Amino acid sequence: MRKRYSLHFYLAGAVAARAGDEVSGPALMLAGFALAGSTADASALLAGITISAAVGGPVLGALLDRAGRPGRLLAGALVMYAVGLGMILVGLGRLPFAVTILIAVLTGLLGPALSGGWTAQLPRVVLGDHLPRANALDAMTFSVASLAGPALAGVVAEALGASTAVVVAALLIALALPAAWMLPVRPGRAGGARTTSVISDLAAGMRVIVGRPSLARATLTSVVSCVAQGVLTACIPLLGERVLGGAGRGAMLLSCAAISALVANAVLARFPRSVAPDTIIWASALVQAAALALVTWGQPVVLIVAVLIAGIGEGPQLAALFAIRHREAPEHLRGQIFTTGASLKISGFALGAAVGGPVVTWSLPGALALAVSVAVVAALAFFTIPSATVNSSENRAMSS
């Protein structure tokens, strides 16, 4: 089965699903504003579909780990997410807004299927020796999606309306269904052989994340880095207005970061073993901190260069995080560890954006200084968790 399932097929499905996810955020914001008539309602809609991922991720991951055919479960989650987007669209302007928010929250529970749920299946698609390169390519799909998704949402919304942009997001997610459905089955023990409860599996997964120093350090650093990225995102419209001459031009900055992240991961895919992933995790946080410090300069060229540097930090950090998860996660808990990690990162980004919004209203330099400080804390956080006192492979053998 592994030989017949192509890595290219996996990557195509991942790009489609993640591009749909990237389209859905701005599309929902635009549709919420157009149909509900309020920026507050639009932002509440986006918050609803985002924040619930923190709850849904661990449970979805535990279910994927228990499934003999995780691809079938993943495909089902994609269908439900796409249907949820359609229900939100139908509910806007027709149902009480509180009901539409509830639909968004329920849909958001499945959000980690588009990120960690996919990546957890990668070791069953490629052989172990090829995993580092495949891992870097998988991380590139996030950059491709983040580059193409918002631009596609804006073009479609401008030409055909915001509601059509939401439909396009659902269709992109639906395009990923064949690749998800045909994912390789779990070798050896099937999901039906599991005798532990889902609650026990959730507790075991959290113990692994917290108990394995390398995984705990990578998780903590990446989540705090996402907080800094969220603060920066909240600053983007005002940076565009003050430095580039228009709030709308701030979107270019996100594209710049996505492009440099994509290029950095392409280089990493060519030399996947050149730098240890643990080193990349904390060094990338410092690169992001330096880039954020440059943003405070307030000059157009410097701003664009700074955002390009930020992408160089973000892309390899994500690839390194995946590599550490693949290395440290026991096979029977892999899906849960990936989706839980994705949930924590989503929550960290949402927290940064939520805090950054009021701060940037008070002071743009203050918000940027906050982002720099958080990025530095992310790098320092890596070293607050001591290294394992015994060989990590011995730890893995004892706990598997």
C-alpha positions, -999 to +999 in steps of 0.1 A: +000+000+000+028+024+009+044+019-026+011+026-044+003+058-024+025+086-039+040+114-018+029+137-046-007+126-040-003+133-003+012+167-009-016+176-035-042+167-009-025+187+018-021+218-004-058+216-014-070+212+022-047+239+037-055+263+009-092+258+016-085+266+052-065+297+043-093+309+020-120+302+046-107+327+072-107+359+051-138+347+031-158+343+063-147+377+075-158+393+043-190+373+042-198+381+078-193+418+071-213+418+039-243+397+052-243+406+089-232+442+084-208+445+113-171+442+117-176+429+152-199+401+139-173+393+112-144+390+137-166+370+161-173+346+133-136+341+126-128+338+163-155+312+168-142+289+140-106+293+152-106+291+190-126+258+192-097+240+175-080+240+209-107+216+222-112+196+190-076+189+181-067+164+209-099+145+206-097+143+168-061+131+171-070+104+197-097+091+173-072+091+144-048+071+165-075+045+173-087+041+137-075+012+116-081+034+085-073+069+097-077+082+061-114+074+062-118+093+094-098+122+081-119+124+050-150+124+071-136+153+091-129+172+059-165+166+046-179+179+079-157+210+079-167+218+043-204+213+052-200+235+082-187+263+061-218+260+039-240+260+069-224+292+082-229+308+049-266+298+048-271+309+084-257+344+079-286+368+077-312+340+080-306+325+114-300+343+147-264+353+148-258+334+180-268+302+161-244+310+133-216+315+158-225+281+174-222+265+139-188+281+135-176+268+168-187+233+160-171+235+126-138+248+141-135+216+163-125+198+131-099+225+120-068+205+131-078+179+105-065+203+079-031+206+096-018+181+122-043+154+111-026+153+077+010+155+089+006+127+114+000+103+085+032+111+067+053+083+082+029+058+066+034+074+032+072+075+030+100+053+042+120+064+072+151+074+053+131+097+031+110+113+059+132+143+066+129+156+030+092+147+029+087+165+062+102+197+047+080+194+016+050+189+039+059+221+058+061+239+024+024+231+018+015+255+046+035+283+029+020+276-004-015+277+011-008+308+031+005+325+000-023+315-023-053+313+000-058+349+011-051+362-024-076+338-039-102+348-013-097+385-021-099+380-059-130+358-057-147+381-032-140+411-054-151+395-086-180+372-075-188+382-040-177+371-005-203+343-004-187+327-034-153+329-017-166+308+011-179+283-015-145+282-031-130+274+003-154+244+008-146+232-028-109+233-022-113+212+010-135+188-010-107+184-036-085+169-008-110+140-001-095+114-025-060+119-011-074+116+025-096+086+018-068+066+002-042+072+029-024+039+039-040+018+066-024+015+100+000-015+098+000-041+125-025-035+152-058-021+141-078+006+158-102-021+171-074-037+191-072-007+214-085-015+249-079+019+266-105+047+266-102+079+247-098+097+280-068+075+288-053+081+254-057+119+258-039+117+292-012+095+277-006+120+248-003+149+271+022+130+293+043+124+262+042+161+251+051+172+286+074+144+296+098+142+266+120+173+270+128+177+233+091+176+224+081+198+253+107+225+244+098+225+207+061+227+215+065+256+240+088+276+218+066+272+187+034+282+206+050+313+221+064+321+186+028+319+173+017+344+200+043+369+186+031+362+150-005+369+161+006+403+176+024+411+143-007+402+123-028+426+144-003+453+134-004+446+096-033+470+086-018+499+105+017+491+092+003+491+057-014+525+063+015+543+079+045+528+061+032+516+027+005+542+021-026+521+025-041+496+049-049+472+021-012+470+012-005+454+045-017+421+030+014+422+008+035+417+039+018+384+047+026+373+011+062+383+015+065+362+047+049+332+029+073+335+000+104+336+021+091+307+043+085+287+011+120+294-003+137+286+031+119+253+033+128+245-003+164+249+007+159+228+038+143+200+017+175+199-003+197+196+028+173+181+054+200+169+078+222+200+076+211+215+110+195+196+139+158+204+142+162+212+179+187+240+170+164+253+143+135+257+167+152+282+191+174+298+164+143+305+142+126+323+172+156+346+174+155+352+137+118+362+140+127+385+170+154+402+149+129+407+120+103+422+143+129+446+157+136+457+121+099+463+115+100+491+141+123+511+118+093+523+099+108+525+064+091+508+034+121+489+021+133+479+056+097+468+065+095+444+035+130+430+042+121+425+078+090+405+069+110+384+044+134+376+073+105+367+095+093+342+070+128+327+069+124+321+106+088+308+105+092+283+076+121+262+089+107+264+125+076+246+113+095+220+094+118+214+125+087+211+147+073+184+125+106+166+125+108+165+163+072+154+166+078+125+141+110+116+160+095+117+195+059+106+191+050+070+198+032+055+168+000+048+188-002+085+199+012+102+168-021+117+155-030+131+189+003+147+194+002+164+160-034+176+163-028+188+199+003+207+188-017+223+160-044+233+184-020+249+208-004+269+180-037+280+167-047+291+202-014+309+206-018+328+174-054+337+184-042+350+218-015+371+202-040+386+177-065+393+205-040+410+227-023+428+199-055+444+186-061+467+216-024+473+221-018+485+185-049+508+188-031+524+217+004+524+202+019+507+171+055+510+184+042+495+217+026+465+199+057+459+178+079+460+210+055+435+225+059+412+195+097+415+197+097+407+234+074+376+230+096+363+202+127+366+224+108+349+252+100+321+227+137+315+221+145+316+258+116+293+267+134+265+248+162+265+274+139+266+305+131+229+300+162+208+309+175+182+285+168+145+291+192+129+316+192+097+296+194+090+259+162+099+242+160+066+223+160+049+257+131+071+268+112+062+236+118+025+241+106+026+277+074+045+269+063+026+238 
